[in-house]
Amino acid sequence: MGFGEAIKHNFTHYADFSGRAQRSQYWWWVLFVVIVGVVTNILDSLLGLRLGASTTDVMIGDQVVPLADQGVGVLTTLFALAVIIPGIAVQVRRLHDTGRTGWWWLWGTLLALVCCIGAIILIVFYVQRGTAGPNRYGADPLGQTP
């Protein structure tokens, strides 16, 4: 599955948490989110679309150091809201492809909030090859049969 096809598929199946997603579909989606996120962040800065930006002076030892808060980018926030549901959905479908329940996404995310082990576990699952042939979540997206 190519870049454009993966993006189109994930937006077409916006909140579809059933079925399976092959590795390329997931990783093309990640690349898309990172690229567009960087672009929207840059546009927010260039166009002055940051809300809550401020600068505070902080005393470190006997020196005054300015601490800048960049605020929240409007375009970046709107983009993040637009891709959060299809992002979770493709992650769940990717876990399904490896034969795991989508609940692993929730547990991994909660562990990632406490320490990085949850993120590491999920990344390991996402890079693994999917189960060959059909599994309990559906047919093999690569069309292979054992």
N, CA, C and O atoms as a GROMACS GRO file, in nm:
protein
  584
    1MET      N    1   0.085  -0.117   0.000
    1MET     CA    2   0.000   0.000   0.000
    1MET      C    3   0.090   0.123   0.000
    1MET      O    4   0.183   0.133   0.080
    2GLY      N    5   0.062   0.217  -0.089
    2GLY     CA    6   0.141   0.338  -0.102
    2GLY      C    7   0.094   0.449  -0.009
    2GLY      O    8  -0.007   0.435   0.061
    3PHE      N    9   0.167   0.559  -0.011
    3PHE     CA   10   0.140   0.672   0.077
    3PHE      C   11  -0.002   0.726   0.059
    3PHE      O   12  -0.078   0.731   0.156
    4GLY      N   13  -0.036   0.766  -0.061
    4GLY     CA   14  -0.168   0.823  -0.087
    4GLY      C   15  -0.282   0.728  -0.057
    4GLY      O   16  -0.384   0.766   0.000
    5GLU      N   17  -0.262   0.602  -0.096
    5GLU     CA   18  -0.365   0.501  -0.072
    5GLU      C   19  -0.388   0.480   0.078
    5GLU      O   20  -0.501   0.463   0.122
    6ALA      N   21  -0.280   0.480   0.156
    6ALA     CA   22  -0.290   0.461   0.300
    6ALA      C   23  -0.366   0.576   0.365
    6ALA      O   24  -0.451   0.555   0.451
    7ILE      N   25  -0.334   0.699   0.325
    7ILE     CA   26  -0.400   0.816   0.382
    7ILE      C   27  -0.548   0.814   0.346
    7ILE      O   28  -0.634   0.836   0.432
    8LYS      N   29  -0.578   0.787   0.219
    8LYS     CA   30  -0.718   0.782   0.175
    8LYS      C   31  -0.794   0.673   0.250
    8LYS      O   32  -0.907   0.695   0.295
    9HIS      N   33  -0.734   0.556   0.264
    9HIS     CA   34  -0.798   0.445   0.333
    9HIS      C   35  -0.828   0.480   0.478
    9HIS      O   36  -0.937   0.451   0.528
   10ASN      N   37  -0.732   0.543   0.546
   10ASN     CA   38  -0.753   0.575   0.687
   10ASN      C   39  -0.858   0.682   0.707
   10ASN      O   40  -0.931   0.678   0.806
   11PHE      N   41  -0.867   0.778   0.616
   11PHE     CA   42  -0.974   0.877   0.628
   11PHE      C   43  -1.109   0.818   0.587
   11PHE      O   44  -1.212   0.856   0.642
   12THR      N   45  -1.108   0.726   0.490
   12THR     CA   46  -1.232   0.661   0.448
   12THR      C   47  -1.288   0.573   0.561
   12THR      O   48  -1.409   0.565   0.581
   13HIS      N   49  -1.198   0.509   0.634
   13HIS     CA   50  -1.237   0.423   0.747
   13HIS      C   51  -1.210   0.499   0.877
   13HIS      O   52  -1.142   0.449   0.967
   14TYR      N   53  -1.263   0.620   0.885
   14TYR     CA   54  -1.233   0.718   0.990
   14TYR      C   55  -1.240   0.659   1.131
   14TYR      O   56  -1.147   0.674   1.210
   15ALA      N   57  -1.350   0.592   1.162
   15ALA     CA   58  -1.369   0.538   1.297
   15ALA      C   59  -1.394   0.388   1.292
   15ALA      O   60  -1.470   0.334   1.373
   16ASP      N   61  -1.331   0.320   1.198
   16ASP     CA   62  -1.347   0.175   1.182
   16ASP      C   63  -1.239   0.104   1.263
   16ASP      O   64  -1.122   0.102   1.225
   17PHE      N   65  -1.280   0.046   1.376
   17PHE     CA   66  -1.186  -0.021   1.465
   17PHE      C   67  -1.184  -0.172   1.441
   17PHE      O   68  -1.123  -0.246   1.519
   18SER      N   69  -1.248  -0.218   1.337
   18SER     CA   70  -1.250  -0.361   1.307
   18SER      C   71  -1.161  -0.388   1.186
   18SER      O   72  -1.132  -0.298   1.107
   19GLY      N   73  -1.119  -0.511   1.173
   19GLY     CA   74  -1.035  -0.548   1.061
   19GLY      C   75  -0.888  -0.536   1.094
   19GLY      O   76  -0.849  -0.526   1.210
   20ARG      N   77  -0.806  -0.537   0.989
   20ARG     CA   78  -0.662  -0.539   1.004
   20ARG      C   79  -0.597  -0.431   0.918
   20ARG      O   80  -0.651  -0.391   0.815
   21ALA      N   81  -0.480  -0.384   0.962
   21ALA     CA   82  -0.403  -0.285   0.886
   21ALA      C   83  -0.261  -0.336   0.872
   21ALA      O   84  -0.195  -0.369   0.971
   22GLN      N   85  -0.214  -0.342   0.750
   22GLN     CA   86  -0.077  -0.387   0.727
   22GLN      C   87   0.023  -0.281   0.773
   22GLN      O   88  -0.013  -0.166   0.796
   23ARG      N   89   0.148  -0.322   0.788
   23ARG     CA   90   0.252  -0.231   0.837
   23ARG      C   91   0.264  -0.105   0.754
   23ARG      O   92   0.272   0.005   0.809
   24SER      N   93   0.264  -0.120   0.622
   24SER     CA   94   0.282  -0.002   0.537
   24SER      C   95   0.168   0.098   0.557
   24SER      O   96   0.192   0.219   0.556
   25GLN      N   97   0.048   0.050   0.575
   25GLN     CA   98  -0.066   0.140   0.596
   25GLN      C   99  -0.045   0.221   0.724
   25GLN      O  100  -0.069   0.342   0.726
   26TYR      N  101   0.000   0.157   0.829
   26TYR     CA  102   0.023   0.226   0.956
   26TYR      C  103   0.138   0.325   0.946
   26TYR      O  104   0.124   0.441   0.986
   27TRP      N  105   0.252   0.281   0.893
   27TRP     CA  106   0.371   0.368   0.892
   27TRP      C  107   0.358   0.483   0.793
   27TRP      O  108   0.415   0.589   0.818
   28TRP      N  109   0.286   0.467   0.682
   28TRP     CA  110   0.259   0.579   0.593
   28TRP      C  111   0.172   0.682   0.666
   28TRP      O  112   0.191   0.803   0.651
   29TRP      N  113   0.077   0.634   0.745
   29TRP     CA  114  -0.008   0.724   0.824
   29TRP      C  115   0.077   0.803   0.924
   29TRP      O  116   0.058   0.924   0.939
   30VAL      N  117   0.168   0.736   0.991
   30VAL     CA  118   0.257   0.805   1.087
   30VAL      C  119   0.338   0.913   1.016
   30VAL      O  120   0.349   1.025   1.066
   31LEU      N  121   0.394   0.880   0.901
   31LEU     CA  122   0.471   0.978   0.825
   31LEU      C  123   0.385   1.098   0.787
   31LEU      O  124   0.428   1.213   0.800
   32PHE      N  125   0.264   1.073   0.739
   32PHE     CA  126   0.170   1.180   0.703
   32PHE      C  127   0.142   1.272   0.822
   32PHE      O  128   0.147   1.394   0.808
   33VAL      N  129   0.113   1.214   0.938
   33VAL     CA  130   0.082   1.293   1.057
   33VAL      C  131   0.201   1.377   1.100
   33VAL      O  132   0.185   1.493   1.138
   34VAL      N  133   0.320   1.320   1.095
   34VAL     CA  134   0.440   1.395   1.134
   34VAL      C  135   0.465   1.510   1.038
   34VAL      O  136   0.489   1.623   1.081
   35ILE      N  137   0.460   1.483   0.908
   35ILE     CA  138   0.487   1.589   0.809
   35ILE      C  139   0.385   1.702   0.818
   35ILE      O  140   0.423   1.819   0.825
   36VAL      N  141   0.258   1.668   0.820
   36VAL     CA  142   0.155   1.772   0.826
   36VAL      C  143   0.160   1.844   0.961
   36VAL      O  144   0.135   1.964   0.968
   37GLY      N  145   0.192   1.772   1.068
   37GLY     CA  146   0.206   1.836   1.199
   37GLY      C  147   0.317   1.939   1.201
   37GLY      O  148   0.300   2.046   1.258
   38VAL      N  149   0.430   1.907   1.140
   38VAL     CA  150   0.542   2.002   1.133
   38VAL      C  151   0.503   2.124   1.048
   38VAL      O  152   0.530   2.238   1.086
   39VAL      N  153   0.438   2.099   0.935
   39VAL     CA  154   0.397   2.208   0.846
   39VAL      C  155   0.296   2.300   0.916
   39VAL      O  156   0.310   2.422   0.909
   40THR      N  157   0.196   2.244   0.984
   40THR     CA  158   0.098   2.327   1.053
   40THR      C  159   0.163   2.405   1.167
   40THR      O  160   0.125   2.519   1.193
   41ASN      N  161   0.259   2.345   1.234
   41ASN     CA  162   0.331   2.414   1.341
   41ASN      C  163   0.408   2.534   1.286
   41ASN      O  164   0.406   2.641   1.346
   42ILE      N  165   0.475   2.514   1.174
   42ILE     CA  166   0.548   2.625   1.110
   42ILE      C  167   0.451   2.734   1.066
   42ILE      O  168   0.477   2.852   1.087
   43LEU      N  169   0.340   2.694   1.004
   43LEU     CA  170   0.240   2.792   0.960
   43LEU      C  171   0.182   2.870   1.078
   43LEU      O  172   0.160   2.991   1.068
   44ASP      N  173   0.157   2.802   1.189
   44ASP     CA  174   0.108   2.871   1.308
   44ASP      C  175   0.205   2.979   1.352
   44ASP      O  176   0.164   3.089   1.390
   45SER      N  177   0.334   2.949   1.347
   45SER     CA  178   0.435   3.048   1.387
   45SER      C  179   0.444   3.163   1.288
   45SER      O  180   0.448   3.280   1.327
   46LEU      N  181   0.448   3.130   1.158
   46LEU     CA  182   0.461   3.234   1.056
   46LEU      C  183   0.340   3.326   1.049
   46LEU      O  184   0.354   3.446   1.026
   47LEU      N  185   0.222   3.269   1.069
   47LEU     CA  186   0.098   3.348   1.056
   47LEU      C  187   0.053   3.408   1.189
   47LEU      O  188  -0.049   3.477   1.194
   48GLY      N  189   0.127   3.381   1.296
   48GLY     CA  190   0.090   3.435   1.427
   48GLY      C  191  -0.036   3.374   1.483
   48GLY      O  192  -0.114   3.442   1.550
   49LEU      N  193  -0.058   3.246   1.456
   49LEU     CA  194  -0.180   3.178   1.501
   49LEU      C  195  -0.156   3.098   1.629
   49LEU      O  196  -0.212   2.989   1.646
   50ARG      N  197  -0.076   3.151   1.718
   50ARG     CA  198  -0.051   3.084   1.845
   50ARG      C  199  -0.128   3.156   1.955
   50ARG      O  200  -0.120   3.278   1.969
   51LEU      N  201  -0.203   3.080   2.032
   51LEU     CA  202  -0.281   3.135   2.143
   51LEU      C  203  -0.210   3.108   2.274
   51LEU      O  204  -0.160   2.998   2.296
   52GLY      N  205  -0.204   3.207   2.360
   52GLY     CA  206  -0.146   3.190   2.492
   52GLY      C  207   0.005   3.201   2.497
   52GLY      O  208   0.065   3.161   2.597
   53ALA      N  209   0.069   3.253   2.394
   53ALA     CA  210   0.214   3.268   2.395
   53ALA      C  211   0.253   3.376   2.496
   53ALA      O  212   0.189   3.481   2.503
   54SER      N  213   0.358   3.348   2.574
   54SER     CA  214   0.402   3.445   2.674
   54SER      C  215   0.549   3.424   2.705
   54SER      O  216   0.608   3.323   2.670
   55THR      N  217   0.606   3.522   2.772
   55THR     CA  218   0.744   3.513   2.818
   55THR      C  219   0.749   3.548   2.966
   55THR      O  220   0.689   3.647   3.009
   56THR      N  221   0.819   3.468   3.041
   56THR     CA  222   0.832   3.488   3.185
   56THR      C  223   0.980   3.491   3.220
   56THR      O  224   1.058   3.412   3.167
   57ASP      N  225   1.018   3.581   3.309
   57ASP     CA  226   1.155   3.584   3.357
   57ASP      C  227   1.169   3.490   3.476
   57ASP      O  228   1.089   3.494   3.570
   58VAL      N  229   1.272   3.406   3.472
   58VAL     CA  230   1.296   3.309   3.577
   58VAL      C  231   1.434   3.335   3.636
   58VAL      O  232   1.530   3.358   3.562
   59MET      N  233   1.443   3.331   3.768
   59MET     CA  234   1.572   3.348   3.834
   59MET      C  235   1.641   3.211   3.846
   59MET      O  236   1.587   3.119   3.908
   60ILE      N  237   1.758   3.199   3.788
   60ILE     CA  238   1.840   3.080   3.803
   60ILE      C  239   1.970   3.125   3.866
   60ILE      O  240   2.055   3.189   3.803
   61GLY      N  241   1.983   3.091   3.993
   61GLY     CA  242   2.097   3.142   4.068
   61GLY      C  243   2.081   3.292   4.083
   61GLY      O  244   1.982   3.338   4.140
   62ASP      N  245   2.176   3.369   4.035
   62ASP     CA  246   2.167   3.514   4.040
   62ASP      C  247   2.146   3.576   3.902
   62ASP      O  248   2.167   3.696   3.883
   63GLN      N  249   2.105   3.493   3.805
   63GLN     CA  250   2.080   3.541   3.669
   63GLN      C  251   1.931   3.534   3.636
   63GLN      O  252   1.861   3.442   3.678
   64VAL      N  253   1.885   3.633   3.561
   64VAL     CA  254   1.747   3.634   3.512
   64VAL      C  255   1.748   3.576   3.371
   64VAL      O  256   1.816   3.625   3.282
   65VAL      N  257   1.670   3.468   3.353
   65VAL     CA  258   1.664   3.399   3.224
   65VAL      C  259   1.521   3.407   3.171
   65VAL      O  260   1.427   3.367   3.241
   66PRO      N  261   1.502   3.457   3.049
   66PRO     CA  262   1.365   3.459   2.994
   66PRO      C  263   1.322   3.319   2.952
   66PRO      O  264   1.396   3.246   2.886
   67LEU      N  265   1.201   3.282   2.991
   67LEU     CA  266   1.144   3.153   2.957
   67LEU      C  267   1.022   3.177   2.868
   67LEU      O  268   0.925   3.238   2.912
   68ALA      N  269   1.029   3.131   2.746
   68ALA     CA  270   0.922   3.157   2.650
   68ALA      C  271   0.826   3.038   2.642
   68ALA      O  272   0.869   2.923   2.632
   69ASP      N  273   0.698   3.067   2.648
   69ASP     CA  274   0.593   2.967   2.626
   69ASP      C  275   0.536   2.993   2.487
   69ASP      O  276   0.479   3.100   2.463
   70GLN      N  277   0.551   2.899   2.397
   70GLN     CA  278   0.509   2.918   2.258
   70GLN      C  279   0.358   2.923   2.240
   70GLN      O  280   0.311   2.970   2.137
   71GLY      N  281   0.283   2.875   2.338
   71GLY     CA  282   0.138   2.874   2.325
   71GLY      C  283   0.091   2.757   2.240
   71GLY      O  284   0.167   2.667   2.208
   72VAL      N  285  -0.035   2.761   2.206
   72VAL     CA  286  -0.099   2.653   2.131
   72VAL      C  287  -0.126   2.702   1.989
   72VAL      O  288  -0.187   2.807   1.970
   73GLY      N  289  -0.080   2.625   1.891
   73GLY     CA  290  -0.104   2.660   1.751
   73GLY      C  291  -0.245   2.621   1.708
   73GLY      O  292  -0.288   2.508   1.731
   74VAL      N  293  -0.316   2.713   1.648
   74VAL     CA  294  -0.454   2.688   1.606
   74VAL      C  295  -0.461   2.581   1.497
   74VAL      O  296  -0.538   2.486   1.510
   75LEU      N  297  -0.381   2.595   1.391
   75LEU     CA  298  -0.384   2.497   1.282
   75LEU      C  299  -0.338   2.359   1.330
   75LEU      O  300  -0.395   2.257   1.291
   76THR      N  301  -0.235   2.357   1.412
   76THR     CA  302  -0.184   2.230   1.464
   76THR      C  303  -0.289   2.161   1.550
   76THR      O  304  -0.306   2.039   1.542
   77THR      N  305  -0.360   2.237   1.631
   77THR     CA  306  -0.465   2.180   1.716
   77THR      C  307  -0.580   2.126   1.631
   77THR      O  308  -0.630   2.017   1.657
   78LEU      N  309  -0.622   2.203   1.530
   78LEU     CA  310  -0.730   2.156   1.443
   78LEU      C  311  -0.690   2.029   1.368
   78LEU      O  312  -0.771   1.937   1.354
   79PHE      N  313  -0.565   2.023   1.321
   79PHE     CA  314  -0.517   1.903   1.253
   79PHE      C  315  -0.515   1.785   1.349
   79PHE      O  316  -0.558   1.675   1.313
   80ALA      N  317  -0.465   1.806   1.471
   80ALA     CA  318  -0.459   1.698   1.570
   80ALA      C  319  -0.599   1.644   1.600
   80ALA      O  320  -0.617   1.523   1.613
   81LEU      N  321  -0.695   1.732   1.612
   81LEU     CA  322  -0.833   1.689   1.637
   81LEU      C  323  -0.889   1.610   1.519
   81LEU      O  324  -0.968   1.517   1.537
   82ALA      N  325  -0.850   1.648   1.398
   82ALA     CA  326  -0.900   1.580   1.277
   82ALA      C  327  -0.843   1.439   1.262
   82ALA      O  328  -0.909   1.353   1.205
   83VAL      N  329  -0.723   1.415   1.312
   83VAL     CA  330  -0.658   1.285   1.290
   83VAL      C  331  -0.655   1.195   1.413
   83VAL      O  332  -0.603   1.083   1.405
   84ILE      N  333  -0.707   1.240   1.527
   84ILE     CA  334  -0.696   1.157   1.647
   84ILE      C  335  -0.778   1.028   1.635
   84ILE      O  336  -0.728   0.920   1.669
   85ILE      N  337  -0.900   1.036   1.589
   85ILE     CA  338  -0.985   0.916   1.578
   85ILE      C  339  -0.931   0.820   1.472
   85ILE      O  340  -0.914   0.701   1.502
   86PRO      N  341  -0.902   0.864   1.348
   86PRO     CA  342  -0.847   0.769   1.252
   86PRO      C  343  -0.709   0.718   1.294
   86PRO      O  344  -0.671   0.607   1.257
   87GLY      N  345  -0.635   0.797   1.371
   87GLY     CA  346  -0.504   0.751   1.420
   87GLY      C  347  -0.518   0.637   1.519
   87GLY      O  348  -0.446   0.538   1.510
   88ILE      N  349  -0.611   0.650   1.612
   88ILE     CA  350  -0.636   0.541   1.707
   88ILE      C  351  -0.690   0.420   1.633
   88ILE      O  352  -0.651   0.306   1.663
   89ALA      N  353  -0.779   0.442   1.537
   89ALA     CA  354  -0.839   0.331   1.462
   89ALA      C  355  -0.733   0.251   1.386
   89ALA      O  356  -0.737   0.128   1.387
   90VAL      N  357  -0.639   0.318   1.320
   90VAL     CA  358  -0.537   0.246   1.244
   90VAL      C  359  -0.441   0.173   1.339
   90VAL      O  360  -0.389   0.067   1.305
   91GLN      N  361  -0.419   0.228   1.457
   91GLN     CA  362  -0.335   0.159   1.555
   91GLN      C  363  -0.403   0.031   1.604
   91GLN      O  364  -0.339  -0.073   1.620
   92VAL      N  365  -0.533   0.039   1.629
   92VAL     CA  366  -0.609  -0.079   1.672
   92VAL      C  367  -0.609  -0.184   1.562
   92VAL      O  368  -0.589  -0.303   1.588
   93ARG      N  369  -0.632  -0.142   1.438
   93ARG     CA  370  -0.631  -0.237   1.326
   93ARG      C  371  -0.492  -0.298   1.307
   93ARG      O  372  -0.480  -0.415   1.268
   94ARG      N  373  -0.387  -0.220   1.334
   94ARG     CA  374  -0.250  -0.273   1.324
   94ARG      C  375  -0.228  -0.380   1.431
   94ARG      O  376  -0.166  -0.483   1.404
   95LEU      N  377  -0.277  -0.356   1.552
   95LEU     CA  378  -0.267  -0.457   1.657
   95LEU      C  379  -0.346  -0.582   1.618
   95LEU      O  380  -0.301  -0.694   1.643
   96HIS      N  381  -0.461  -0.563   1.557
   96HIS     CA  382  -0.540  -0.677   1.510
   96HIS      C  383  -0.461  -0.760   1.408
   96HIS      O  384  -0.469  -0.883   1.409
   97ASP      N  385  -0.385  -0.694   1.323
   97ASP     CA  386  -0.307  -0.765   1.222
   97ASP      C  387  -0.203  -0.856   1.286
   97ASP      O  388  -0.167  -0.960   1.230
   98THR      N  389  -0.155  -0.818   1.404
   98THR     CA  390  -0.056  -0.902   1.474
   98THR      C  391  -0.124  -1.002   1.567
   98THR      O  392  -0.057  -1.073   1.642
   99GLY      N  393  -0.258  -1.010   1.561
   99GLY     CA  394  -0.332  -1.107   1.641
   99GLY      C  395  -0.362  -1.060   1.782
   99GLY      O  396  -0.402  -1.140   1.866
  100ARG      N  397  -0.345  -0.932   1.810
  100ARG     CA  398  -0.369  -0.879   1.944
  100ARG      C  399  -0.498  -0.798   1.947
  100ARG      O  400  -0.541  -0.742   1.846
  101THR      N  401  -0.557  -0.791   2.064
  101THR     CA  402  -0.677  -0.711   2.082
  101THR      C  403  -0.642  -0.562   2.081
  101THR      O  404  -0.530  -0.524   2.112
  102GLY      N  405  -0.739  -0.481   2.046
  102GLY     CA  406  -0.718  -0.337   2.044
  102GLY      C  407  -0.701  -0.276   2.182
  102GLY      O  408  -0.655  -0.162   2.194
  103TRP      N  409  -0.737  -0.350   2.285
  103TRP     CA  410  -0.718  -0.301   2.422
  103TRP      C  411  -0.570  -0.279   2.454
  103TRP      O  412  -0.537  -0.203   2.544
  104TRP      N  413  -0.482  -0.345   2.379
  104TRP     CA  414  -0.340  -0.321   2.398
  104TRP      C  415  -0.306  -0.173   2.375
  104TRP      O  416  -0.214  -0.120   2.439
  105TRP      N  417  -0.378  -0.107   2.285
  105TRP     CA  418  -0.353   0.034   2.260
  105TRP      C  419  -0.377   0.115   2.387
  105TRP      O  420  -0.297   0.200   2.424
  106LEU      N  421  -0.489   0.086   2.455
  106LEU     CA  422  -0.522   0.159   2.578
  106LEU      C  423  -0.417   0.134   2.686
  106LEU      O  424  -0.368   0.228   2.748
  107TRP      N  425  -0.384   0.007   2.708
  107TRP     CA  426  -0.285  -0.024   2.814
  107TRP      C  427  -0.149   0.034   2.780
  107TRP      O  428  -0.080   0.085   2.868
  108GLY      N  429  -0.109   0.026   2.655
  108GLY     CA  430   0.020   0.082   2.614
  108GLY      C  431   0.024   0.233   2.630
  108GLY      O  432   0.125   0.289   2.672
  109THR      N  433  -0.087   0.299   2.597
  109THR     CA  434  -0.094   0.444   2.610
  109THR      C  435  -0.091   0.486   2.757
  109THR      O  436  -0.022   0.581   2.793
  110LEU      N  437  -0.164   0.415   2.841
  110LEU     CA  438  -0.162   0.446   2.984
  110LEU      C  439  -0.023   0.424   3.044
  110LEU      O  440   0.023   0.505   3.124
  111LEU      N  441   0.043   0.315   3.004
  111LEU     CA  442   0.180   0.292   3.051
  111LEU      C  443   0.276   0.398   2.998
  111LEU      O  444   0.371   0.436   3.067
  112ALA      N  445   0.253   0.445   2.877
  112ALA     CA  446   0.340   0.549   2.819
  112ALA      C  447   0.327   0.680   2.896
  112ALA      O  448   0.423   0.757   2.903
  113LEU      N  449   0.210   0.706   2.955
  113LEU     CA  450   0.193   0.826   3.035
  113LEU      C  451   0.273   0.818   3.165
  113LEU      O  452   0.319   0.920   3.217
  114VAL      N  453   0.289   0.697   3.218
  114VAL     CA  454   0.362   0.677   3.343
  114VAL      C  455   0.512   0.666   3.316
  114VAL      O  456   0.593   0.729   3.384
  115CYS      N  457   0.547   0.587   3.218
  115CYS     CA  458   0.688   0.571   3.180
  115CYS      C  459   0.692   0.532   3.032
  115CYS      O  460   0.587   0.507   2.972
  116CYS      N  461   0.807   0.526   2.975
  116CYS     CA  462   0.817   0.503   2.830
  116CYS      C  463   0.797   0.356   2.790
  116CYS      O  464   0.792   0.326   2.671
  117ILE      N  465   0.785   0.266   2.886
  117ILE     CA  466   0.774   0.124   2.853
  117ILE      C  467   0.650   0.094   2.767
  117ILE      O  468   0.654   0.007   2.680
  118GLY      N  469   0.540   0.165   2.792
  118GLY     CA  470   0.419   0.143   2.712
  118GLY      C  471   0.439   0.178   2.566
  118GLY      O  472   0.394   0.105   2.478
  119ALA      N  473   0.508   0.289   2.540
  119ALA     CA  474   0.536   0.328   2.401
  119ALA      C  475   0.629   0.227   2.335
  119ALA      O  476   0.611   0.195   2.218
  120ILE      N  477   0.726   0.178   2.408
  120ILE     CA  478   0.819   0.078   2.352
  120ILE      C  479   0.746  -0.050   2.317
  120ILE      O  480   0.769  -0.108   2.211
  121ILE      N  481   0.657  -0.094   2.405
  121ILE     CA  482   0.579  -0.216   2.380
  121ILE      C  483   0.495  -0.199   2.253
  121ILE      O  484   0.493  -0.287   2.167
  122LEU      N  485   0.426  -0.085   2.240
  122LEU     CA  486   0.342  -0.062   2.123
  122LEU      C  487   0.425  -0.056   1.996
  122LEU      O  488   0.385  -0.113   1.894
  123ILE      N  489   0.538   0.012   1.999
  123ILE     CA  490   0.624   0.020   1.879
  123ILE      C  491   0.670  -0.119   1.837
  123ILE      O  492   0.672  -0.150   1.718
  124VAL      N  493   0.706  -0.203   1.934
  124VAL     CA  494   0.747  -0.340   1.902
  124VAL      C  495   0.632  -0.414   1.834
  124VAL      O  496   0.654  -0.485   1.735
  125PHE      N  497   0.511  -0.397   1.884
  125PHE     CA  498   0.394  -0.462   1.822
  125PHE      C  499   0.370  -0.408   1.681
  125PHE      O  500   0.337  -0.485   1.591
  126TYR      N  501   0.386  -0.276   1.662
  126TYR     CA  502   0.357  -0.215   1.532
  126TYR      C  503   0.458  -0.256   1.425
  126TYR      O  504   0.423  -0.260   1.307
  127VAL      N  505   0.581  -0.286   1.464
  127VAL     CA  506   0.681  -0.323   1.362
  127VAL      C  507   0.679  -0.472   1.331
  127VAL      O  508   0.740  -0.516   1.233
  128GLN      N  509   0.610  -0.552   1.413
  128GLN     CA  510   0.605  -0.695   1.388
  128GLN      C  511   0.522  -0.727   1.263
  128GLN      O  512   0.429  -0.655   1.227
  129ARG      N  513   0.560  -0.834   1.201
  129ARG     CA  514   0.485  -0.883   1.085
  129ARG      C  515   0.347  -0.931   1.130
  129ARG      O  516   0.334  -0.990   1.237
  130GLY      N  517   0.247  -0.905   1.049
  130GLY     CA  518   0.113  -0.952   1.081
  130GLY      C  519   0.104  -1.104   1.066
  130GLY      O  520   0.188  -1.166   1.001
  131THR      N  521   0.002  -1.161   1.127
  131THR     CA  522  -0.016  -1.305   1.115
  131THR      C  523  -0.051  -1.340   0.972
  131THR      O  524  -0.133  -1.273   0.908
  132ALA      N  525   0.011  -1.445   0.922
  132ALA     CA  526  -0.015  -1.489   0.784
  132ALA      C  527  -0.152  -1.555   0.778
  132ALA      O  528  -0.188  -1.634   0.866
  133GLY      N  529  -0.227  -1.523   0.676
  133GLY     CA  530  -0.360  -1.580   0.660
  133GLY      C  531  -0.460  -1.512   0.751
  133GLY      O  532  -0.426  -1.418   0.823
  134PRO      N  533  -0.583  -1.559   0.748
  134PRO     CA  534  -0.686  -1.495   0.830
  134PRO      C  535  -0.663  -1.521   0.978
  134PRO      O  536  -0.610  -1.625   1.017
  135ASN      N  537  -0.703  -1.425   1.060
  135ASN     CA  538  -0.705  -1.446   1.204
  135ASN      C  539  -0.843  -1.405   1.254
  135ASN      O  540  -0.931  -1.378   1.173
  136ARG      N  541  -0.863  -1.398   1.383
  136ARG     CA  542  -0.998  -1.370   1.436
  136ARG      C  543  -1.048  -1.229   1.404
  136ARG      O  544  -1.165  -1.198   1.427
  137TYR      N  545  -0.960  -1.143   1.352
  137TYR     CA  546  -0.998  -1.006   1.318
  137TYR      C  547  -1.026  -0.986   1.170
  137TYR      O  548  -1.067  -0.877   1.130
  138GLY      N  549  -1.004  -1.089   1.089
  138GLY     CA  550  -1.034  -1.076   0.948
  138GLY      C  551  -0.930  -1.139   0.859
  138GLY      O  552  -0.837  -1.206   0.905
  139ALA      N  553  -0.948  -1.116   0.729
  139ALA     CA  554  -0.858  -1.171   0.629
  139ALA      C  555  -0.724  -1.097   0.632
  139ALA      O  556  -0.715  -0.982   0.677
  140ASP      N  557  -0.621  -1.164   0.584
  140ASP     CA  558  -0.489  -1.105   0.576
  140ASP      C  559  -0.490  -0.992   0.475
  140ASP      O  560  -0.526  -1.014   0.359
  141PRO      N  561  -0.453  -0.870   0.516
  141PRO     CA  562  -0.455  -0.758   0.421
  141PRO      C  563  -0.355  -0.775   0.307
  141PRO      O  564  -0.368  -0.710   0.204
  142LEU      N  565  -0.257  -0.861   0.325
  142LEU     CA  566  -0.160  -0.888   0.217
  142LEU      C  567  -0.208  -1.000   0.125
  142LEU      O  568  -0.144  -1.028   0.024
  143GLY      N  569  -0.320  -1.064   0.160
  143GLY     CA  570  -0.377  -1.169   0.078
  143GLY      C  571  -0.303  -1.300   0.083
  143GLY      O  572  -0.320  -1.384  -0.005
  144GLN      N  573  -0.220  -1.319   0.186
  144GLN     CA  574  -0.143  -1.445   0.197
  144GLN      C  575  -0.227  -1.550   0.269
  144GLN      O  576  -0.307  -1.518   0.357
  145THR      N  577  -0.208  -1.671   0.233
  145THR     CA  578  -0.269  -1.783   0.302
  145THR      C  579  -0.159  -1.879   0.346
  145THR      O  580  -0.062  -1.899   0.272
  146PRO      N  581  -0.173  -1.938   0.463
  146PRO     CA  582  -0.067  -2.027   0.512
  146PRO      C  583  -0.057  -2.156   0.432
  146PRO      O  584   0.027  -2.240   0.462
   0.00000   0.00000   0.00000
